[in-house]
Amino acid sequence: MSPAPAPLAPPVPVLVAPMAGGPSTPELVAAVAGAGGSGYLSGGNLTPEALADQIARTRELTDRPFGVNLFWYEPAEPAARAAVQEYAELLAPELAALDVTAPELDWEDLDRASEKLDLLLSDPVAEVSFTFGLPGPEVVERLHAAGTAVAATVADHHAARCAATQGVDRLCVQGAEAGGHRGTLTTGEEPNRLTTTQLVQQVVRALGPTAPVPLITAAGGVTDRAEVEALLTAGAESVQVGTLFLLTDEAGTSTAHAAALQDPEITETVVTRAFSGRPARGLRSRFVAAHDAHAPAAYPTVNQLTRPLRTAAARAGDHHRVSAWAGTGWRQARPGPAAGVVEALTPTPAPGRPSGSR
Ligand SMILES: Cc1cc2nc3c(=O)[nH]c(=O)nc-3n(C[C@H](O)[C@H](O)[C@H](O)COP(=O)(O)O)c2cc1C
C-alpha cells in the first residue's frame, strides 16, 4: 500500500466548498488560499477538458495546494423511466414558458467521472474529494500512489464508517443545513435531518478510537466564527463552507442565482428533488414550490431534463427557474472579497495550527 499523502491543512481551517454550476472558480479557490484557507474546484458537470483548464488557471493564480471534487455515482435506475416521463409532461409548460424543447435523456450518463479521474491521476492535485458515492479502496490506493489525498462526502455515520474502511484521509461530514446536494450514497434515500454539529458528534462516536481515523471536515450552515469554533470543539478539524462565498467577488455565481439569494420575497430554503432528482437544499422559489412534491428520485436524468430550462432561465434573468442552491445561512451571504469571509470565520487563535505560515 502507498503511504497516504498529506491532506489539505491550511493555516486557517476553512475550506471553500466545491460548487458545481458556476460558483466555483479558480479565482475563488486562489483567493481563499491567499487568505490562509484552502478548498476545492468543482469537477462535477464539467468536461475533463474544462476541468484541466480550471486546474491550470488555479495553478497560475496560487502556489498553494488545492483539491478537486468529483461526482461519483451509479447509473440512473431504469425503473424510474415512467416517473421521469410523467415529470417531463408536468414540466412541459415550464419549458414552453421559456421556449425550450425537452432534451433527449441519457440513462448511461456518469458525468465522465472516470475520464476526470484519469486526468487527476496523470496530473495530480493535492486532494480529490468525492460526493454521491464512495470511491472504493482501489481508487483510493491509485490516488495515494499518485501523491493525492482522498476525501469522501458523507451524510450519515454508516457512510462515514464505510468510507473510513476504504482508507480515505478526510470525511466531509455534511449536515442538514448544507446548501446544494446532500451527499447521500444512493439517489433514493431520504437524507436525515441531523444538524452539522449533531452529525459530527455522531460520526466521532461511530469511528471510535480505531486508527487511522480520517480527518473530519464539517459542512453545512457555517456563518460565523463561533460556529466554526463549536464545530472544531465537536471534533471537526476544519469546516467546508459554500453558501457564504456565493456572492463574493471571485465566485462565478450566475446573476439569476445571486438575484434569488437577494430576493426578500424568498423566505426559506428547502431540501428538494425538483431540479435534479436528488435531494438538494436550495431557495424555495416558485418552481420549487410548484414541483417539489412531484419530482421523482432519478439522478442525473431529472437534472438533464431541467438543464435547458435552467440555462434559459439564467440567460433571461428568471431567478425562480434556476436551481438556486443555498444553505440555511443564505441571508448572511454578502458581496465582497472572499478573503473577508475567511477572515470573519478564522478562529482566534487558529487552534493547533502554526500562525503566520501562509
Ligand atoms: C451552489 C452550491 C453548489 C454545490 N456544489 C457541490 C459540488 O459540486 N460538490 C460537492 O461535493 N458539494 C457541493 N455543494 C455542497 C458543499 O460541498 C457543502 O456541503 C455546502 O456548501 C456546505 O453548506 P453551506 O452551503 O451551508 O456552507 C454545493 C453547495 C452549494 C451551495
The ligand as a Tripos MOL2 file, in Angstrom:
@<TRIPOS>MOLECULE
LIG
   31    33     1     0     0
SMALL
NO_CHARGES

@<TRIPOS>ATOM
      1 C1        -24.2840   26.3160   -5.0210 C.3       1 LIG1
      2 C2        -23.7220   25.0840   -4.3810 C.ar      1 LIG1
      3 C3        -23.1630   24.0970   -5.1770 C.ar      1 LIG1
      4 C4        -22.6060   22.9480   -4.5790 C.ar      1 LIG1
      5 N1        -21.9830   22.0210   -5.3780 N.ar      1 LIG1
      6 C5        -21.3000   20.9910   -4.7960 C.ar      1 LIG1
      7 C6        -20.4650   20.1390   -5.5740 C.ar      1 LIG1
      8 O1        -20.3200   20.3020   -6.7810 O.2       1 LIG1
      9 N2        -19.8370   19.1170   -4.9350 N.ar      1 LIG1
     10 C7        -19.9520   18.9180   -3.5770 C.ar      1 LIG1
     11 O2        -19.3390   17.9840   -3.0450 O.2       1 LIG1
     12 N3        -20.7070   19.7340   -2.8220 N.ar      1 LIG1
     13 C8        -21.3750   20.7640   -3.3900 C.ar      1 LIG1
     14 N4        -22.1030   21.6170   -2.6040 N.ar      1 LIG1
     15 C9        -22.1960   21.3560   -1.1510 C.3       1 LIG1
     16 C10       -20.9390   21.8580   -0.4310 C.3       1 LIG1
     17 O3        -19.8780   20.9660   -0.6180 O.3       1 LIG1
     18 C11       -21.1200   21.9890    1.0950 C.3       1 LIG1
     19 O4        -21.5200   20.7640    1.6450 O.3       1 LIG1
     20 C12       -22.1200   23.0540    1.4870 C.3       1 LIG1
     21 O5        -21.9720   24.2070    0.7130 O.3       1 LIG1
     22 C13       -21.9260   23.4160    2.9580 C.3       1 LIG1
     23 O6        -23.0280   24.1220    3.4420 O.3       1 LIG1
     24 P1        -23.2040   25.7070    3.3000 P.3       1 LIG1
     25 O7        -23.5960   25.9160    1.8830 O.co2     1 LIG1
     26 O8        -24.2910   26.0000    4.2700 O.co2     1 LIG1
     27 O9        -21.8930   26.3410    3.6310 O.co2     1 LIG1
     28 C14       -22.6630   22.7740   -3.1720 C.ar      1 LIG1
     29 C15       -23.2460   23.7780   -2.3890 C.ar      1 LIG1
     30 C16       -23.7590   24.9290   -2.9670 C.ar      1 LIG1
     31 C17       -24.3370   25.9950   -2.0830 C.3       1 LIG1
@<TRIPOS>BOND
     1     1     2 1
     2     2     3 ar
     3     2    30 ar
     4     3     4 ar
     5     4     5 ar
     6     4    28 ar
     7     5     6 ar
     8     6     7 ar
     9     6    13 1
    10     7     8 2
    11     7     9 ar
    12     9    10 ar
    13    10    11 2
    14    10    12 ar
    15    12    13 ar
    16    13    14 ar
    17    14    15 1
    18    14    28 ar
    19    15    16 1
    20    16    17 1
    21    16    18 1
    22    18    19 1
    23    18    20 1
    24    20    21 1
    25    20    22 1
    26    22    23 1
    27    23    24 1
    28    24    25 2
    29    24    26 1
    30    24    27 1
    31    28    29 ar
    32    29    30 ar
    33    30    31 1
@<TRIPOS>SUBSTRUCTURE
     1 LIG1         1 GROUP 0 **** ****
